[in-house]
Amino acid sequence: MLLEGKVAIVTGGTRGIGLAVVKKFLDNGASVILTGSRQATVDKAMAELTEYGDRVMGMCPDLCDAAQVADLVETAVKKYGKLDIMVNNAGISARDSLYEYDPDNFDKILDVNLKSVFIGCQAAARVMKVQGGGVIINTSSMVSIYGQPAGCGYPATKFAVNGMTKSLARELGRDHIRVNAVAPGVTRTDMVAALPKEIVERISAPIPLGRVGEPEEVADAFLFLASDMASYVTGEMLSVDGAAQT
Ligand code: NAD
């Protein structure tokens, strides 16, 4: 039980990688508040987590609204007494060609994938500083290293998440707040699971480990970084991608 007695928030915790992180943290003794974009998806995730009782709750704040995110953090403190771990995981992807890329969609991905991370880091750090420390983990991506051939807004946000992670590790180290990122490769979330077997095989072929990753494998990286096993690790981007990026 690596997180016994710890309190965590996981944004985008209703499905995919985020839900796997929520389960991993709960199984390791933490109390967790998960967030989703809609009450219906929060309710669906909560229905899968009834065995954990009061140790888990769900909310759906607007992650780009600083007051709502401050309220999310305040709820963790009121309900569970503190906030040890903030996981800024919510995100959307993009496949638009540059030639047709609607600038409004570019604004949207900046908001959901980047501004929300800034606001989440700020709200969490304010409380963690007073508490004497904490851990922030942001979800990056393997495309934060090499980019991708369409939907440039997505890698642009993930490069920025890496920059924010490294910078905040430097800024917040003196307050005993560690800041790291996990950079998943292609992971078997709903979207990948819905693809025909042949397409998943085609995606898997160039990956040196020969397969896509499982959400639980990505969640293990979050568990490591959240735990005291990573007590001297900050400013790192931990790739969990089967060496796909190389
Ligand atoms: P998903 O689509 O399965 O889940 C996304 C989560 O984010 C959901 O809980 C959803 O409610 C939340 N969310 C989406 N838009 C939101 C909004 N506007 N406001 C609040 N919450 C919102 O996603 P996933 O594949 O599990 O991805 C999770 C993270 O991992 C993302 O940051 C994504 O960029 C990153 N990632 C995923 C993969 C992959 O292969 N799945 C690879 C690399 C990185």
Residues whose N, C-alpha, C, O or C-beta is under 5 A from the ligand:
A	BS01	NAD	G12 G13 T14 R15 G16 I17 G18 T35 G36 S37 P61 L63 N89 A90 G91 I92 V112 T139 S140 S141 M142 P184 G185 V186 T187 T189
